[in-house]
Amino acid sequence: MRISSHRTQLRRVTATDSREQGRSHPAGYGDVVYDRVRDSYDRVAVRYADEIGAELAGKPVDRALLKCLVELVSTVEETTGSGGVADLGCGPGHVAAFLATLGVPTTGIDISSAMVEVGRKRYPDVHFRVGSLLALLATDAEHAGAIALYSIIHLQPEDRPSAYLEMSRVIRPGGWLLLAFHISLAGHEPGEIMHAEERWGEQVDLDFYYLDPAEVIEGLTSAGFVLMARTDREHWPGAEHESRRCYLLCRRSPEAASEHLGAASAHA
Ligand SMILES: C[S@@+](CC[C@H](N)C(=O)[O-])C[C@H]1O[C@@H](n2cnc3c(N)ncnc32)[C@H](O)[C@@H]1O
């Protein structure tokens, strides 16, 4: 969850603590680990939209990167036809709505049905689907581009490769991905896991993974993406949570199509 000026009480946990949460069945929607993520975001969905929904107004670098993505996606669509942009882990859909104002059809996908419900009411120009990053509700090569802003931060390490493969499956060859995550919290080391049990007065149960960009880039490359630009930045004072952040702009390799689609296409 983006934490902005309203502080969430975070405590550091170890990787072992996190894995002890257990898992009773295969990763994806309905997994016990992600049930906790979904339930947490369900509880704060309306408040999240109220507090965070206008945040892009205070985040000029994000707006610039999103405009860049739209320009690149438009070029892809000139040759491959309309496919729009998927917002993966969209929350209430405010970023998807910003993209829609730039003229690109946008589909928001989120594991939290409450987030999607809020989004459908507030942003009628955005299409929404409830679903998991690990089994995206999208057909192979459906989209000309995708964004995943601060949604992989809740994935368990062993699940990130599957999520990257799903992104690769649903973005058409030559299409674009903009992915963002936290590198480190002020005063902490990269790679730590923080746990939150309360947000805006609501009980939550969320692990936040602060990620090493090199590992994320390696994972995306293995899934068939080519890194085209990397932007690291500090938090924007007054606008967001005090973390160092990374934005990766990647192109879906045209060559990666056949070798990666087989395993994942069953989800479509
Ligand atoms: C920190 S919020 C970010 C929301 C939005 N992208 C933004 O930038 O404000 C993380 C979002 O990812 C969603 N999410 C977390 N894990 C997910 C998963 N495994 N599958 C789909 N959505 C997930 C959460 O429900 C939540 O809405």
The ligand as an SDF file (V2000), in Angstrom:
LIG
                    3D

 27 29  0  0  0  0  0  0  0  0999 V2000
    0.0330   -0.5680   -2.9470 C   0  0  0  0  0  0  0  0  0  0  0  0
   -1.4460   -0.8910   -3.8230 S   0  0  0  0  0  0  0  0  0  0  0  0
   -1.0900   -0.1120   -5.3790 C   0  0  0  0  0  0  0  0  0  0  0  0
   -2.3360    0.2500   -6.1400 C   0  0  0  0  0  0  0  0  0  0  0  0
   -2.0760    1.0740   -7.3950 C   0  0  0  0  0  0  0  0  0  0  0  0
   -1.3240    0.3270   -8.3780 N   0  0  0  0  0  0  0  0  0  0  0  0
   -1.3640    2.3450   -7.0550 C   0  0  0  0  0  0  0  0  0  0  0  0
   -0.2790    2.5930   -7.6160 O   0  0  0  0  0  0  0  0  0  0  0  0
   -1.8510    3.0990   -6.2160 O   0  0  0  0  0  0  0  0  0  0  0  0
   -1.2680   -2.6050   -4.2240 C   0  0  0  0  0  0  0  0  0  0  0  0
   -2.4560   -3.1460   -4.9980 C   0  0  0  0  0  0  0  0  0  0  0  0
   -2.0750   -4.4100   -5.5430 O   0  0  0  0  0  0  0  0  0  0  0  0
   -3.1350   -5.3180   -5.3420 C   0  0  0  0  0  0  0  0  0  0  0  0
   -2.5500   -6.6500   -5.2630 N   0  0  0  0  0  0  0  0  0  0  0  0
   -1.6730   -7.1110   -4.3500 C   0  0  0  0  0  0  0  0  0  0  0  0
   -1.3650   -8.3860   -4.5910 N   0  0  0  0  0  0  0  0  0  0  0  0
   -2.0660   -8.7460   -5.6980 C   0  0  0  0  0  0  0  0  0  0  0  0
   -2.1590   -9.9510   -6.4470 C   0  0  0  0  0  0  0  0  0  0  0  0
   -1.4830  -11.0440   -6.0890 N   0  0  0  0  0  0  0  0  0  0  0  0
   -2.9530   -9.9770   -7.5180 N   0  0  0  0  0  0  0  0  0  0  0  0
   -3.6640   -8.8480   -7.8930 C   0  0  0  0  0  0  0  0  0  0  0  0
   -3.6130   -7.6950   -7.2130 N   0  0  0  0  0  0  0  0  0  0  0  0
   -2.8140   -7.6370   -6.1320 C   0  0  0  0  0  0  0  0  0  0  0  0
   -3.7840   -4.8860   -4.0440 C   0  0  0  0  0  0  0  0  0  0  0  0
   -5.1110   -5.3670   -3.9000 O   0  0  0  0  0  0  0  0  0  0  0  0
   -3.6970   -3.3860   -4.1400 C   0  0  0  0  0  0  0  0  0  0  0  0
   -4.8270   -2.8260   -4.7410 O   0  0  0  0  0  0  0  0  0  0  0  0
  1  2  1  0
  2  3  1  0
  2 10  1  0
  3  4  1  0
  4  5  1  0
  5  6  1  0
  5  7  1  0
  7  8  2  0
  7  9  1  0
 10 11  1  0
 11 12  1  0
 11 26  1  0
 12 13  1  0
 13 14  1  0
 13 24  1  0
 14 15  1  0
 14 23  1  0
 15 16  2  0
 16 17  1  0
 17 18  1  0
 17 23  2  0
 18 19  1  0
 18 20  2  0
 20 21  1  0
 21 22  2  0
 22 23  1  0
 24 25  1  0
 24 26  1  0
 26 27  1  0
M  CHG  2   2   1   9  -1
M  END
$$$$
